[in-house]
Amino acid sequence: MPVQILMPALSPTMTEGKLARWLKAEGDAIAAGDVICEIETDKATMEFEAVDEGTLGKIVVPEGTENVAVNSLIGVLLEEGEEASAMDGMDTAGGPSQDVTATAPAKPAEPARAAVAPDSPLQAGGDAEAGLQEEKQYDSFTKLSVREALRDAMAEEMRANGDVFLLGEEVGQYQGAYKVSQGLLDEFGEKRVIDTPITEMGFTGLATGAAFSGLRPIVEFMTFNFAMQAIDHILNSAAKTLYMSGGQMGCPIVFRGSNGAASRVAAQHSQCYASWYAHCPGLKVVSPWSAADAKGLLKAAIRDPNPVVFLENEMLYGQTFDVPDDPDFVLPIGKAKIERAGSDVTIVAFSRMVAVALEAAATLAEQGIEAEVINLRTIRPLDTATIIRSVQKTNRCVSVEEGWPFAGIGSEIGMTIMEQAFDWLDAPVARVCGVDVPMPYAANLEKLALPTPEGVVEAAKGVCYK
Amino acid sequence: MAATRRKAKSAAAPTADDLKAFYHDMLLIRRFEEKAGQLYGMGLIGGFCHLYIGQEAVVVGLQALAKPGDSVITSYRDHGHMLATGMDPKGVMAELTGRRDGYSRGKGGSMHMFSKEKGFYGGHGIVGAQVPLGTGLGFAHKYRGDDGVCFVYLGDGAINQGQVYESFNMAALWKLPVVYVIENNKYGMGTSVERASATKDLSKRGESFAIAGLAINGMDVIAVKTDAEDAVDRARSGEGPAVLELKTYRYRGHSMSDPAKYRSKEEVSKMRSENDPIDHLRQKLIADGILDEAALKEIDKEIKATVTEAAEYAQNSPEPDPAELYTDVLLDA
């Protein structure tokens, strides 16, 4: 049967083009790969090669014709042994082809209206049940620093699963740049506690590849500032591959390290990446405050089958908190904690800012304002249920974060409350953020750039109109 | 270990059955890609589509050295690698058309396909990203002690990415079982190696890391298999990575929408007429009396049928269910 030669699409956006020139005449023999005509698209002139071999039986669209629609019949190829009469009865009048073996893809289904999945925690009411479950109570505790809690979490998970390993700069012999991995090399050896060269993009890609094969790497970034060199692998490789593979390629990996401002290390070493990573589907983003948060959430992150970005804070490493002794202690990712109950205003914070919020709450209490302080613990998926329930009680909300205001976590919280609790609000949601400048070095300027308890008190009183 | 450039010591010559299989596999890739180009022209394949035509001998020769359990990873010019690792042409073509029976259920497309079952880890769209990822697959082979090797394919364009050298360093430092296969097809999109690389001998790019390198004629499938064998064996036996430069050529543009004005028609047609890997093997099969014209025609026919079936399957498979928009973002914890 003669082969229909159709106007080809030669770029992702082409819908029509000009048939500039025929390089073969009717009756010419054609081999697969021969250029048969030239086609001008909106971007370039392209050569159109034959796929099948045979003889050019008929030219349907003459050269010089403009605006030839993609997929319309432009010529007919006779296969080996076929005579011109084989074309009898074929519609060779040109125009859009009616009878080709290929059918154009069906029109896409209704465009999605919701910006987020119906069952996503970002969606109104989603995850409400999970968010409102009471946290398990423990009765026996030990005081641990955040540093020790992180180390214990890794050690326990490494004992439990031989596929878990730690790699990063100075994690082994040096015992950790911030001593978080102290003792791990001695217990687990060089095979599982791996000192890397200073090569963030390389070792992040390497660990992600190992996770694709089913191992469970913990990648330590000395600080998340250096992970900027590796962010392509965190997003394009780790976060997106499950989706791009139709669910085949899991990536059980933890990216952890200190995030946010430390002290006097200036702009390149003092940045909060919470909103950067929380923007991206395919990642979970956790940011603990206390030692209990650190241990329970890191254990959950290591067990999670998805890539988890785990944002610690250097200023917290040495602080001590009660940590449950229960060997099965683990905290659920996606669940916030109410650190202080209150009825007048909700203060939402994460990481080091939880302490700032609690200090502000104490000051506010002296002034007769009872603040409810929510420790987010997880940034993505955000525990919106806990935030909304609190705002429905207090009718006012202040968000506190170290990061910059534009498109920050506070922006997301404000929008979420507007979408889900607008009628409960008695005042606009207020944000307390890092000042919108690169972090300065001078001690006085650095202090001015970061949220303070006083700033939070002022914002809380503002939304209470006091 | 000093960086050396040595030929394979005692690589076994391919048998007649090997040669028949090479011919079949290369022709399958060629015909599959021609069909993909045709479907692209009909608007059935969208977006970017990078064809492997001309480079078939590289992946077919290299994968002849792979063992079950090995892993493979490459860039976005990946259709040939998928077919060479034994993935089903129907599933690959259905992914190209964005349908639910594609390997990624229509959510990955030409550049993003995977088959854990066949040890194929993609299909990566960011130039050079597959190099540390593949180094990590090699790391996992060593961690598990499973005797596997990772074949990491990259182009002459990717070779100038910094992460390639970060990977070389770690692979050499930790003696990872990785074979880096540089497919030098002379052009990174429209920029020739001459215009992009300060040093043109890409086989030497691992020398700073004491990784042995070897340049191989990538238009000759027998040379590919024979010359690469020693490097693969050494990687497998724990001696560390290798860098192989496969000198090859792509006949088509960088992608379907590339008018290829950066090279002359004469250059392309000379390569096609004088160096075509499939034509050469075909002549050898006849000259050595392994297959006659009739038998070769039979193989051609069989492959044509396979590709036609794949194309029909890819057009008849439905588009993904709209609910698929929301699935596969995260796994249940």
Interface residues (C-beta under 8 A of the other chain):
Chain A: L6 P8 A9 L10 S11 P12 M14 A32 G33 T41 K43 A44 T45 M46 E47 F48 E49 V51 V70 N71 V100 T101 A102 T103 A104 P105 A106 P108 A109 E110 A112 A117 P118 D119 S120 F165 K191 T196 P197 T199 M201 G202 F203 T204 G205 L206 A207 T208 G209 A210 A211 F212 S213 G214 L215 D232 H233 N236 S237 T241 L242 Y243 M244 S245 G246 G247 Q248 M249 G250 P281 G282 K284 A300 R303 D304 P305 N306 I333
Chain B: E34 K35 G37 Q38 L39 Y40 G41 M42 G43 L44 G46 G47 F48 S71 I73 T97 G98 G102 Y103 S104 R105 G106 K107 G108 H112 M113 F114 S115 K116 Y121 G122 G123 H124 G125 I126 A129 V131 P132 L133 G134 T135 G136 L137 F139 A140 Y143 R144 G162 Q163 E166 S167 N169 M170 L173 Y251 M256 S257 P259 K261 R272 A311 E312 Q315 P318 E319 P322 L325 Y326 T327 D328 V329 L330 L331 D332 A333
